[in-house]
Amino acid sequence: MGCAPSSQLPAPSPQLPAPSSQAPSSSAVGGTGRKHFYVNENTGVQEIRQGHVVFNAHNQSIQDIHHVLPTHLRKSPVRLVRAEALLLWSNIKVFEEVAEHECEAVAYEEIPEEHWKAILVLSWRWDKPKRQSYEEGWSPMSDAQFQRLKQLVRHSRENAEVRFCWIDWCCVPQYSDDPMGEIMRSRLYYARSRVFTALPKIKTDAIKGMFKIMLLRAVSHLRKSDVRLSSFVVNEQPLEVFTAGVLERVVESSTLCGHDYFGRVWTLAERLARCSWEETLSQWISLELWMGMVLDAFVTTSENPK
């Protein structure tokens, strides 16, 4: 399915979005003997880094990849899915099913810096392996992953003026053409897009029985006034109390997240492409997803110590 030509791209925003009214994330305030930090009150979404890295400020390795791109890869179109269209889907669509009005097609060399400022790029673990032949409506993304993705897209539209998404399943030919061209230049998408988001596998109904009881006891213990293991204060709460609140929300959702995201070569390469951004982990993944990954690693190690 084709996409609208680049001439129909909406006019770029003339300036960066205004800074959030919240205090900067992970900013320390001294003077009281305790270290104060402020993070997004909604721990279900990632932090949004203010500002943008223009091409000439990127790491030299990224600039080198750009400069040695073959002519046909410079001139061939990059598909960008409209964020507003994705939010109306029931799950992510395969490349061959994305309608023309749901995306834009822009030659790589013609994408202006203003549009890189409006792109969210997804680094994720497929929940299911790709099927050998095309099947209408099928997606490797679980419903739980897609609901989390929509939450992240909404958050990025509101806080970073994101208007487009680049997701491999939607933006790289899966059954109609050779995907290698897009794979070769995809590192540039991960490097240059304004928002990078990591999405692990999500395991629902995964916290129960004795494991749930143990975690709830941990929540109760952390909230005790005599349990103060550090001098950190997060959002005006002792670190232990703040951690208890995040852990309790994860337990209530009964959700674990696949820690194997960090062990995949593909996702490692995608993260390494962000070498120019000086981002923190909280700007790639929400605190609740990260907590789910830590708990998943704990469970996996307990079940199989080797």
Residue frames relative to the residue before (quaternion, step in Angstrom):
aa qw qx qy qz dx dy dz
M 1.0000 0.0000 0.0000 0.0000 0.00 0.00 0.00
G 0.3941 -0.7404 0.4934 0.2304 3.60 -0.83 0.93
C 0.3271 -0.7190 0.5776 0.2062 3.53 -1.37 0.19
A 0.6402 -0.5171 0.3924 0.4108 3.54 -1.24 0.36
P 0.5164 -0.6534 0.4474 0.3259 3.62 -0.97 0.76
S 0.6826 -0.5284 0.3294 0.3824 3.52 -1.28 0.50
S 0.5756 0.6056 -0.3864 0.3908 3.61 1.10 -0.50
Q 0.6790 0.4768 -0.2884 0.4779 3.57 1.25 -0.36
L 0.3613 0.7307 -0.5070 0.2801 3.57 1.22 0.22
P 0.4932 -0.6541 0.4720 0.3258 3.62 -0.93 0.78
A 0.6180 -0.5612 0.3965 0.3820 3.54 -1.16 0.60
P 0.4588 -0.6985 0.4699 0.2842 3.61 -0.88 0.89
S 0.5474 -0.5844 0.4795 0.3590 3.51 -1.24 0.48
P 0.4592 -0.7229 0.4396 0.2707 3.62 -0.82 0.87
Q 0.8096 0.1424 -0.0717 0.5648 3.60 1.16 -0.29
L 0.6229 -0.5296 0.4160 0.3981 3.52 -1.30 0.28
P 0.5796 -0.5751 0.4283 0.3872 3.60 -1.13 0.53
A 0.5866 -0.5872 0.4250 0.3612 3.53 -1.15 0.65
P 0.5843 -0.5854 0.4216 0.3718 3.59 -1.06 0.66
S 0.5809 -0.5823 0.4414 0.3586 3.55 -1.19 0.62
S 0.5357 -0.6242 0.4652 0.3271 3.54 -1.19 0.59
Q 0.5571 0.5958 -0.3944 0.4232 3.57 1.26 -0.30
A 0.5776 -0.5434 0.4604 0.3989 3.55 -1.25 0.38
P 0.6277 -0.5527 0.3738 0.4009 3.61 -1.07 0.61
S 0.5190 -0.6429 0.4565 0.3299 3.56 -1.00 0.75
S 0.8595 0.1005 -0.0892 0.4931 3.53 -1.17 0.72
S 0.4210 0.6828 -0.4980 0.3296 3.61 0.96 0.76
A 0.3057 -0.7869 0.5124 0.1575 3.55 -0.63 1.13
V 0.1342 -0.7686 0.6218 0.0685 3.55 -1.06 0.77
G 0.2190 -0.8200 0.5184 0.1044 3.55 -0.56 1.12
G 0.5412 0.6784 -0.4258 0.2561 3.51 -1.31 -0.31
T 0.7456 0.3739 -0.2297 0.5014 3.62 1.16 -0.25
G 0.5512 -0.5973 0.4078 0.4160 3.59 1.23 -0.08
R 0.7093 0.3385 -0.2449 0.5677 3.57 1.29 -0.15
K 0.3939 -0.7205 0.5247 0.2245 3.55 -1.06 0.72
H 0.1806 -0.8084 0.5571 0.0590 3.55 -0.58 1.19
F 0.0372 -0.7848 0.6186 -0.0100 3.55 -0.95 0.96
Y 0.1709 -0.7745 0.6016 0.0947 3.53 -1.18 0.64
V 0.0251 -0.7893 0.6130 -0.0251 3.55 -0.85 1.03
N 0.7067 -0.4369 0.3371 0.4427 3.54 -1.30 0.26
E 0.4771 -0.6807 0.4746 0.2896 3.59 -0.82 0.97
N 0.6855 0.4069 -0.2671 0.5415 3.58 1.12 -0.65
T 0.1661 -0.8347 0.5199 0.0731 3.58 -0.05 1.28
G 0.5446 0.6102 -0.4017 0.4120 3.59 1.28 0.14
V 0.7308 0.3196 -0.2219 0.5609 3.60 1.27 -0.10
Q 0.5485 -0.6314 0.4419 0.3244 3.55 -1.19 0.53
E 0.5758 -0.5443 0.4691 0.3901 3.54 -1.30 0.27
I 0.2906 -0.7283 0.5880 0.1983 3.59 -1.19 0.50
R 0.3533 -0.7371 0.5405 0.1990 3.56 -0.67 1.11
Q 0.3617 -0.7193 0.5491 0.2242 3.57 -0.91 0.91
G 0.7541 0.3673 -0.2733 0.4709 3.57 -1.07 0.70
H 0.2535 -0.7552 0.5923 0.1210 3.53 -1.34 0.25
V 0.3540 -0.7152 0.5610 0.2204 3.58 -1.11 0.70
V 0.2821 -0.7659 0.5548 0.1613 3.59 -0.49 1.17
F 0.7061 -0.5109 0.2803 0.4022 3.56 -1.19 0.60
N 0.6994 0.4929 -0.2877 0.4303 3.61 0.81 -0.95
A 0.6623 0.4851 -0.3046 0.4829 3.58 1.26 -0.25
H 0.4879 0.6737 -0.4304 0.3504 3.59 1.26 -0.04
N 0.6658 -0.4763 0.4055 0.4067 3.51 -1.34 0.41
Q 0.5967 -0.6108 0.3817 0.3538 3.58 -1.00 0.81
S 0.6091 0.5664 -0.3596 0.4228 3.60 1.05 -0.68
I 0.6437 0.5007 -0.3183 0.4834 3.59 1.07 -0.72
Q 0.6475 0.5076 -0.3209 0.4691 3.58 0.93 -0.81
D 0.6308 0.5393 -0.3354 0.4458 3.60 1.02 -0.76
I 0.6339 0.5200 -0.3346 0.4646 3.61 0.96 -0.84
H 0.6404 0.5300 -0.3138 0.4589 3.56 0.99 -0.87
H 0.7251 0.4695 -0.2624 0.4301 3.59 0.77 -1.00
V 0.7296 0.4125 -0.2544 0.4824 3.63 1.08 -0.55
L 0.3532 0.7336 -0.5097 0.2779 3.61 1.19 0.21
P 0.4796 -0.6497 0.4987 0.3149 3.61 -0.91 0.83
T 0.6648 -0.5359 0.3473 0.3877 3.57 -1.16 0.63
H 0.6781 0.5036 -0.3184 0.4304 3.59 0.84 -0.90
L 0.6636 0.4743 -0.3176 0.4835 3.62 1.12 -0.53
R 0.5962 0.5475 -0.3624 0.4621 3.58 1.16 -0.43
K 0.7666 0.4015 -0.1852 0.4656 3.53 0.98 -0.93
S 0.5922 0.5739 -0.3841 0.4151 3.60 1.13 -0.41
P 0.5632 -0.6611 0.3852 0.3120 3.60 -1.02 0.77
V 0.2901 -0.6868 0.6382 0.1922 3.49 -1.30 0.58
R 0.2923 -0.7523 0.5592 0.1893 3.57 -0.81 0.93
L 0.0599 -0.7701 0.6351 0.0039 3.53 -0.99 0.95
V 0.2920 -0.7597 0.5577 0.1626 3.57 -0.65 1.10
R 0.4511 -0.6751 0.5109 0.2824 3.58 -0.92 0.89
A 0.4985 -0.6701 0.4645 0.2946 3.57 -0.85 1.00
E 0.6539 0.5260 -0.3207 0.4391 3.59 0.95 -0.83
A 0.6385 0.5086 -0.3267 0.4764 3.60 1.11 -0.62
L 0.6409 0.5422 -0.3280 0.4332 3.58 0.91 -0.91
L 0.6577 0.5345 -0.3167 0.4259 3.58 0.98 -0.79
L 0.6642 0.4862 -0.2996 0.4823 3.59 1.25 -0.28
W 0.5490 0.6260 -0.3955 0.3877 3.60 1.25 -0.21
S 0.4528 -0.6528 0.5297 0.2969 3.56 -1.32 0.33
N 0.7453 -0.0934 0.0123 0.6600 3.56 1.37 -0.24
I 0.6409 -0.5189 0.3501 0.4443 3.62 -1.13 0.26
K 0.3751 -0.7352 0.5283 0.1991 3.54 -1.04 0.85
V 0.5107 -0.6132 0.5045 0.3296 3.53 -1.17 0.63
F 0.7057 -0.4827 0.3168 0.4107 3.59 -1.16 0.62
E 0.7198 0.4830 -0.2541 0.4290 3.55 0.84 -1.02
E 0.7061 0.4511 -0.2682 0.4753 3.61 1.21 -0.26
V 0.5134 0.6456 -0.4296 0.3674 3.61 1.22 -0.18
A 0.3760 -0.7535 0.5020 0.1969 3.57 -0.70 1.13
E 0.6762 -0.5245 0.3435 0.3869 3.55 -1.23 0.55
H 0.7117 0.4592 -0.2726 0.4564 3.58 0.90 -0.87
E 0.6356 0.5523 -0.3228 0.4322 3.60 1.26 -0.21
C 0.7909 0.2304 -0.1164 0.5548 3.58 1.24 -0.11
E 0.2967 -0.6963 0.6133 0.2261 3.52 -1.40 0.06
A 0.1722 -0.7542 0.6220 0.1207 3.56 -1.19 0.57
V 0.0382 0.8117 -0.5726 0.1087 3.55 -0.50 1.25
A 0.4830 -0.6422 0.5043 0.3161 3.59 -0.88 0.91
Y 0.5813 -0.6222 0.3861 0.3547 3.58 -0.85 0.94
E 0.7150 0.4683 -0.2704 0.4431 3.58 0.80 -0.97
E 0.6831 0.4821 -0.2827 0.4701 3.60 1.26 -0.23
I 0.4952 0.6441 -0.4490 0.3719 3.59 1.22 0.01
P 0.2838 -0.7813 0.5284 0.1730 3.64 -0.49 1.12
E 0.6706 -0.5090 0.3567 0.4049 3.55 -1.23 0.44
E 0.6038 0.5778 -0.3607 0.4140 3.59 1.04 -0.69
H 0.6877 0.4707 -0.2947 0.4676 3.59 1.07 -0.65
W 0.5732 0.5479 -0.3927 0.4659 3.60 1.12 -0.49
K 0.6192 0.5556 -0.3366 0.4411 3.59 1.14 -0.61
A 0.7332 0.4225 -0.2176 0.4864 3.59 1.21 -0.40
I 0.5889 0.5917 -0.3506 0.4244 3.61 1.27 0.28
L 0.1819 -0.7233 0.6568 0.1114 3.52 -1.14 0.84
V 0.1269 -0.7857 0.6028 0.0563 3.57 -0.85 0.98
L 0.2686 -0.7982 0.5277 0.1102 3.57 -0.87 1.00
S 0.1036 -0.7409 0.6623 0.0407 3.54 -0.97 1.01
W 0.1752 0.8318 -0.4951 0.1797 3.58 -0.37 1.16
R 0.4120 -0.6555 0.5724 0.2700 3.51 -1.39 0.27
W 0.4112 -0.6996 0.5275 0.2514 3.54 -0.73 1.07
D 0.4373 -0.7045 0.4980 0.2539 3.56 -0.96 0.88
K 0.7849 0.1363 -0.0611 0.6014 3.57 1.16 -0.65
P 0.5221 -0.6367 0.4527 0.3423 3.62 -1.06 0.64
K 0.6071 -0.5797 0.4118 0.3546 3.55 -1.18 0.65
R 0.4069 -0.7001 0.5321 0.2472 3.56 -1.01 0.82
Q 0.5976 -0.6251 0.3823 0.3256 3.53 -1.07 0.79
S 0.7941 0.1614 -0.0828 0.5801 3.58 1.04 -0.69
Y 0.6371 -0.5641 0.3804 0.3622 3.56 -1.18 0.64
E 0.0012 0.7706 -0.6370 0.0194 3.55 -1.02 0.89
E 0.4752 -0.7161 0.4312 0.2748 3.57 -0.48 1.18
G 0.8483 0.1994 -0.1603 0.4637 3.55 -0.96 0.96
W 0.5556 0.6272 -0.3993 0.3721 3.60 1.24 -0.18
S 0.0327 -0.7967 0.6034 -0.0076 3.58 -1.07 0.78
P 0.4325 -0.6964 0.5038 0.2724 3.62 -1.05 0.67
M 0.5970 0.5634 -0.3579 0.4450 3.60 1.28 -0.09
S 0.4119 -0.7064 0.5157 0.2558 3.58 -0.86 0.94
D 0.6444 -0.5143 0.3889 0.4111 3.56 -1.24 0.36
A 0.6383 0.5286 -0.3285 0.4531 3.60 1.00 -0.81
Q 0.6440 0.5055 -0.3215 0.4758 3.59 0.98 -0.78
F 0.6777 0.5017 -0.3103 0.4390 3.57 0.88 -0.90
Q 0.6311 0.5186 -0.3443 0.4628 3.60 0.98 -0.73
R 0.6446 0.4993 -0.3173 0.4842 3.58 1.04 -0.75
L 0.6256 0.5347 -0.3368 0.4575 3.61 0.99 -0.78
K 0.6560 0.5023 -0.3232 0.4614 3.61 0.88 -0.86
Q 0.6190 0.5364 -0.3413 0.4611 3.58 1.02 -0.76
L 0.6720 0.4961 -0.2895 0.4675 3.59 0.97 -0.88
V 0.6428 0.5158 -0.3261 0.4631 3.59 1.00 -0.79
R 0.6351 0.5143 -0.3303 0.4724 3.60 0.94 -0.85
H 0.6553 0.5221 -0.3005 0.4557 3.55 0.91 -0.96
S 0.6932 0.4732 -0.2753 0.4687 3.59 0.93 -0.88
R 0.6054 0.5351 -0.3592 0.4670 3.60 1.09 -0.58
E 0.7087 0.4737 -0.2572 0.4553 3.56 0.94 -0.90
N 0.8029 0.3229 -0.1362 0.4822 3.59 1.00 -0.84
A 0.7931 0.2313 -0.1437 0.5449 3.61 1.18 -0.24
E 0.4275 -0.7276 0.4383 0.3094 3.60 1.29 0.19
V 0.2079 0.7812 -0.5512 0.2066 3.57 1.00 0.84
R 0.0940 -0.8130 0.5742 0.0221 3.57 -0.89 0.98
F 0.7753 0.2473 -0.1290 0.5666 3.58 1.25 -0.39
C 0.1853 -0.7541 0.6177 0.1243 3.54 -1.30 0.46
W 0.1356 -0.7381 0.6491 0.1244 3.54 -1.17 0.62
I 0.0761 0.7731 -0.6155 0.1326 3.53 -0.59 1.29
D 0.5366 -0.6804 0.3775 0.3265 3.59 -0.64 1.06
W 0.6693 0.5211 -0.3191 0.4228 3.62 0.84 -0.91
C 0.7240 0.4250 -0.2264 0.4940 3.57 1.10 -0.74
C 0.7975 0.3764 -0.1335 0.4521 3.56 1.01 -0.85
V 0.6876 0.3832 -0.2704 0.5543 3.60 1.29 -0.05
P 0.5137 -0.6392 0.4560 0.3457 3.65 -0.81 0.88
Q 0.2084 -0.8052 0.5479 0.0895 3.57 -0.80 1.03
Y 0.8260 0.1290 -0.0350 0.5477 3.59 1.00 -0.80
S 0.7051 0.4978 -0.2604 0.4327 3.60 1.18 -0.42
D 0.8066 0.0886 -0.0224 0.5839 3.62 1.18 -0.34
D 0.6266 -0.5230 0.4171 0.3998 3.55 -1.33 0.20
P 0.3124 -0.7923 0.4925 0.1794 3.64 -0.63 1.04
M 0.4681 0.7383 -0.4260 0.2330 3.62 1.18 -0.33
G 0.5954 0.5759 -0.3725 0.4184 3.61 1.05 -0.65
E 0.6868 0.4646 -0.2764 0.4858 3.55 0.92 -0.92
I 0.6241 0.5371 -0.3448 0.4506 3.57 1.01 -0.73
M 0.6376 0.5544 -0.3222 0.4270 3.58 1.02 -0.83
R 0.7889 0.3090 -0.1756 0.5014 3.59 0.91 -0.80
S 0.4260 0.7375 -0.4525 0.2645 3.61 1.23 -0.06
R 0.5560 0.6012 -0.4141 0.3975 3.61 1.08 -0.51
L 0.6173 0.5432 -0.3442 0.4533 3.59 1.11 -0.61
Y 0.6211 0.5275 -0.3515 0.4608 3.59 1.05 -0.64
Y 0.6681 0.4915 -0.2995 0.4716 3.56 0.97 -0.90
A 0.6650 0.5097 -0.3022 0.4547 3.58 1.09 -0.67
R 0.8020 0.3826 -0.1672 0.4271 3.57 0.79 -1.02
S 0.5610 0.6217 -0.3974 0.3753 3.63 1.13 -0.44
R 0.5897 -0.6193 0.4007 0.3289 3.55 -1.07 0.79
V 0.8102 0.1650 -0.0558 0.5596 3.59 0.83 -0.99
F 0.1186 -0.7555 0.6432 0.0367 3.55 -0.91 1.05
T 0.0129 0.8103 -0.5855 0.0204 3.57 -0.76 0.97
A 0.2680 -0.7574 0.5806 0.1317 3.55 -0.98 0.94
L 0.0327 -0.8039 0.5934 -0.0242 3.57 -0.90 0.95
P 0.1911 -0.7970 0.5648 0.0957 3.60 -0.35 1.22
K 0.6377 -0.4306 0.4222 0.4792 3.55 -1.30 -0.12
I 0.2071 -0.7763 0.5852 0.1097 3.57 -1.08 0.74
K 0.1701 -0.7953 0.5793 0.0549 3.55 -0.70 1.15
T 0.1883 -0.8077 0.5519 0.0871 3.56 -0.42 1.21
D 0.8146 0.1941 -0.1851 0.5143 3.57 -1.28 0.50
A 0.3998 0.7572 -0.4246 0.2942 3.56 1.06 0.81
I 0.7008 0.4044 -0.2662 0.5239 3.60 1.24 -0.23
K 0.3104 0.7411 -0.5324 0.2664 3.56 -0.34 1.22
G 0.7636 0.3870 -0.2661 0.4430 3.53 -1.36 0.04
M 0.8348 -0.1718 0.1477 0.5018 3.54 -1.11 -0.76
F 0.5919 0.5703 -0.3655 0.4368 3.58 1.11 -0.63
K 0.6579 0.4967 -0.3019 0.4790 3.59 0.97 -0.84
I 0.6390 0.5262 -0.3237 0.4583 3.58 0.95 -0.87
M 0.6553 0.5205 -0.3068 0.4535 3.57 0.94 -0.91
L 0.6810 0.4890 -0.2936 0.4593 3.59 0.92 -0.89
L 0.6472 0.5087 -0.3231 0.4669 3.60 1.00 -0.75
R 0.6152 0.5172 -0.3451 0.4847 3.58 1.12 -0.61
A 0.6203 0.5313 -0.3380 0.4677 3.58 1.08 -0.70
V 0.6193 0.5376 -0.3338 0.4648 3.58 1.04 -0.81
S 0.6722 0.4986 -0.2918 0.4629 3.58 0.88 -0.97
H 0.6539 0.5214 -0.3120 0.4508 3.58 0.95 -0.85
L 0.6730 0.5128 -0.3001 0.4405 3.59 0.90 -0.92
R 0.6766 0.5018 -0.2943 0.4515 3.59 1.12 -0.57
K 0.4897 0.6583 -0.4433 0.3611 3.61 1.20 -0.14
S 0.5293 -0.6771 0.4162 0.2969 3.56 -0.88 0.97
D 0.6935 0.4665 -0.2908 0.4657 3.61 1.11 -0.51
V 0.6002 0.5267 -0.3732 0.4723 3.61 1.27 0.10
R 0.2489 0.7393 -0.5821 0.2295 3.55 -0.15 1.31
L 0.1042 -0.8553 0.5075 0.0045 3.53 -0.04 1.37
S 0.7899 0.1875 -0.1019 0.5748 3.59 1.24 -0.29
S 0.5128 -0.6366 0.4840 0.3122 3.54 -1.34 0.14
F 0.4782 0.6928 -0.4253 0.3323 3.59 1.25 0.17
V 0.1163 -0.7472 0.6512 0.0638 3.53 -1.20 0.76
V 0.0958 -0.8017 0.5898 0.0126 3.59 -0.76 1.09
N 0.8308 -0.0700 -0.0036 0.5521 3.57 -0.67 1.14
E 0.6769 -0.5259 0.2582 0.4456 3.54 0.99 1.02
Q 0.6162 0.4838 -0.3720 0.4978 3.59 1.17 0.51
P 0.5567 -0.5572 0.4685 0.4001 3.60 -1.08 0.54
L 0.6266 -0.5743 0.3692 0.3758 3.56 -1.02 0.79
E 0.6529 0.5344 -0.3228 0.4289 3.58 0.96 -0.85
V 0.6593 0.4990 -0.3013 0.4749 3.58 1.02 -0.83
F 0.6415 0.5155 -0.3210 0.4688 3.58 0.97 -0.84
T 0.6530 0.5123 -0.3048 0.4672 3.58 0.95 -0.90
A 0.6208 0.5482 -0.3383 0.4469 3.58 1.00 -0.78
G 0.6571 0.5177 -0.3137 0.4492 3.58 0.98 -0.83
V 0.6512 0.4977 -0.3122 0.4804 3.58 0.98 -0.84
L 0.6619 0.5094 -0.3057 0.4571 3.57 0.88 -0.95
E 0.6435 0.5263 -0.3265 0.4498 3.59 0.95 -0.82
R 0.6533 0.5026 -0.3229 0.4650 3.61 0.96 -0.78
V 0.6334 0.5174 -0.3307 0.4709 3.58 1.03 -0.73
V 0.6543 0.5053 -0.3107 0.4690 3.59 0.95 -0.88
E 0.6558 0.5163 -0.3152 0.4516 3.60 0.93 -0.87
S 0.6859 0.4587 -0.2851 0.4876 3.59 1.05 -0.69
S 0.2775 -0.7986 0.4843 0.2252 3.58 1.32 -0.29
T 0.4755 0.6948 -0.3946 0.3681 3.54 1.12 0.80
L 0.0830 -0.7429 0.6619 0.0548 3.51 -1.06 0.90
C 0.2362 -0.7716 0.5767 0.1275 3.59 -1.17 0.57
G 0.5521 -0.6671 0.3984 0.3024 3.54 -0.87 1.00
H 0.3047 -0.7689 0.5353 0.1716 3.58 -0.51 1.17
D 0.5221 0.6540 -0.4107 0.3620 3.60 1.24 -0.23
Y 0.4181 0.6894 -0.4801 0.3455 3.61 1.24 -0.07
F 0.7184 0.4556 -0.2534 0.4606 3.58 0.94 -0.87
G 0.6761 0.4952 -0.3020 0.4545 3.60 1.23 -0.13
R 0.5702 0.6077 -0.3782 0.4031 3.60 1.25 0.02
V 0.5212 -0.6491 0.4603 0.3084 3.57 -0.98 0.89
W 0.6423 0.5404 -0.3336 0.4291 3.60 0.94 -0.86
T 0.7175 0.4342 -0.2681 0.4741 3.57 0.79 -0.96
L 0.5742 0.5645 -0.3803 0.4551 3.60 1.16 -0.50
A 0.6575 0.5055 -0.3075 0.4665 3.59 0.92 -0.90
E 0.6437 0.5249 -0.3215 0.4546 3.57 1.03 -0.77
R 0.6675 0.4842 -0.3017 0.4786 3.57 0.99 -0.80
L 0.6348 0.5354 -0.3328 0.4468 3.59 1.00 -0.77
A 0.5939 0.5797 -0.3652 0.4217 3.59 1.14 -0.57
R 0.6383 0.5269 -0.3273 0.4559 3.62 1.22 -0.33
C 0.2896 0.8198 -0.4647 0.1675 3.59 1.24 0.28
S 0.6655 0.5202 -0.3101 0.4362 3.62 1.15 -0.42
W 0.6568 0.6132 -0.2826 0.3356 3.58 1.17 -0.50
E 0.2351 -0.7853 0.5352 0.2041 3.62 1.14 -0.46
E 0.2775 0.7774 -0.5068 0.2486 3.55 0.91 1.00
T 0.3817 -0.6716 0.5767 0.2659 3.53 -1.29 0.39
L 0.6733 -0.4891 0.3604 0.4213 3.56 -1.26 0.33
S 0.6325 0.5550 -0.3323 0.4260 3.60 1.06 -0.73
Q 0.6568 0.4827 -0.3107 0.4890 3.60 1.26 -0.27
W 0.6496 0.4656 -0.3200 0.5088 3.57 1.33 0.15
I 0.8140 0.0643 0.0373 0.5760 3.55 1.03 -0.80
S 0.5172 -0.6513 0.4530 0.3210 3.56 -1.05 0.72
L 0.6353 -0.5507 0.3887 0.3768 3.55 -1.23 0.53
E 0.6590 0.5154 -0.3184 0.4458 3.59 1.00 -0.78
L 0.6381 0.4965 -0.3331 0.4851 3.60 1.02 -0.72
W 0.6409 0.5216 -0.3270 0.4585 3.57 0.98 -0.83
M 0.6371 0.5141 -0.3268 0.4723 3.59 0.97 -0.83
G 0.6429 0.5281 -0.3151 0.4566 3.58 1.03 -0.80
M 0.6454 0.5107 -0.3142 0.4732 3.58 1.11 -0.69
V 0.6277 0.5247 -0.3327 0.4691 3.58 1.04 -0.79
L 0.6715 0.4897 -0.2972 0.4701 3.59 0.91 -0.90
D 0.6279 0.5321 -0.3361 0.4579 3.58 1.04 -0.75
A 0.6363 0.5151 -0.3250 0.4735 3.59 1.01 -0.79
F 0.6272 0.5429 -0.3206 0.4572 3.57 1.05 -0.81
V 0.6766 0.4877 -0.2850 0.4724 3.58 0.91 -0.99
T 0.6640 0.5171 -0.3096 0.4426 3.57 0.88 -0.97
T 0.6687 0.4956 -0.2973 0.4678 3.57 0.96 -0.89
S 0.6374 0.5368 -0.3240 0.4479 3.57 1.04 -0.77
E 0.7046 0.4649 -0.2572 0.4704 3.55 1.01 -0.88
N 0.7993 0.0940 -0.0285 0.5929 3.56 1.09 -0.68
P 0.1975 -0.8394 0.4948 0.1077 3.62 0.29 1.23
K 0.6342 0.5365 -0.3389 0.4417 3.59 1.13 -0.51
